[in-house]
Amino acid sequence: MAKVEILVGTTQGGTEYVADDMAAQLTDLGHQIQIHLTPDLADLDRNSLWLIVCSTHGAGDLPDNIEPFYQQLIATKDDLNSVKYALCAIGDSSYDTFCQGPEKIIFQLDLLNAQPIVNKIQIDVQMDPVPEDAALAWLSEWQTIIT
């Protein structure tokens, strides 16, 4: 089975619950999971899947715990062409910056040649008050392609 690095960007902890449920589902399938609440580029396995589970804070900003990782992505000159990733963004559509925080990370990953393995999901807490349900349904759609 695959190794999956789950990178969590959270302000009040709700996104961490989503990541924990996703980790449990992947563990049940036999995958090796590592959750990173303060991701550091040097600590991540570039041959594993990076599952980014992140909310938006303030006016389209990243949560404080994942901002340093984003800054590392900006600063690196590394080619991340071996990195495969998936994005689960969580936000509130009543804000005009809905799910824009995680897009910053994805933009940098794309510049560094990382490859998405599936289409991202943007969970709207206005429509899905229990974001874990939407995240797990999305994960179920593609979890079998992880090798």
N, C-alpha and C positions, 0 to 999 in steps of 0.2 A: 504494500500500500504506500501511499504518498506521505511526505512530510508537508505539513501546512503551518505556516507562520501567520498567526492572526494578529494584526496590528490594530489596536483600539485607540480611537480618538473620542474622548468623552469629557463632558463638563460636569454633569451631575450624577453620573454613574449609570444612567439608563442604557446607554450604548454598550456598556460592559456586560449587562445582563443579556443583551442580544448576542454578543460575542460568546459568552459562556454557553448559551443554548446551542449555538452553531458548533462550538467545539465539542459539545457532548454528542451531537448528531454525527459529526465526522469521526469521533472516537469510536462510536458504536459500529461504524463501518470498517474499523481497523486502521484508520489513518493515525499518524503520529502528529500530535498537535502541540504547538508552543504559542501561548498567548503573551503578547507584549503590550503592557500598559504604558510603558515609556520606550517605544521602539528606538533602537539605535542601529544605524545602517551597518556598522561594523559587526553587530551581533546576529544579523539575519543571514540565513542560508540562501544564497542566490540561486540554488538549484531546486528550491522548494516553491510551493505555491504561496504567494502573499495574499491573504484574504484581508482586505482593509475594511474595517467596520467603523464608521466615523460619522459623527454628527457635525452640524454647523453651529458655531457660536457667534453671538453678536451680529454684526453686519457682514455676514459671509466669511467669517474668520474660522480658523481651525481651533479646536480646543487646545488649551495650554499644554496638555500632556503630550500632544503629537506635533506641536509646532517645532520643537528642536529637530525632529526627524525630517520635517519638511525643509528646514534650513540646511540640513545635511545633504538632502537631494539637490538643492540649489547649488551648493558649494562643490559637490563631487564632479570629478572629470571622468569617473568610471563609466564604462559601457555596461549597462544592465540587460544586455540582450538575452541572457539566460534566465532572467526573472519573468515568471508568469504571474499575473495578478487578477483578482476579481474585486469589485467594489460594491459594498453595501452601504449606501449613504442614507442617513436618517435626518429628517428635518420637518419643518412645519410650514406648510404652503401659505399660511397667513402672512409670512414674511417674503419680501421681494427677493431675498437672497437664499431662497429655498435650496438646500443641499449644495451650496456653492463652496463651502469650506473644503470638502474632500476633493472637489474638482481641481484644486490647486495641486494636490499630491499627484493626481492622475496626469495632469499636464506635465509635471516634472518627470514622472516615470516614462511617459511617452517620449519626451525629449531625450531620455537616456536609453531608449530602445527597448524598454520592457514591453511585454505583450499581454494584452487582456485575453483571458481564456473564454469569457462569456460577456454578454451585455450586462452592464451595471444595473443595480436596482436602486431606486430612490423611494424610500419609504416615507410617506406623509403621515405624521401622527394625527392629523385631522381626519384622515380616512381609515387609518389603522392604529387605533389607540393602544393596541398591544403589538408593538413592532416586531416582537419575537415571532409571531405567527407568520407575518409576511416574509420575514427573513428566512425562516425555516422552509417555507413553501418554495421560495426562490432557490435555495440551496438544494432542495430535493430534486428540482428540475435538472440540475447539472452535476450533482455530486459524483455520479458514476463515471464521469469522464476524467476524474483526477486519477493519475497513475504515478 
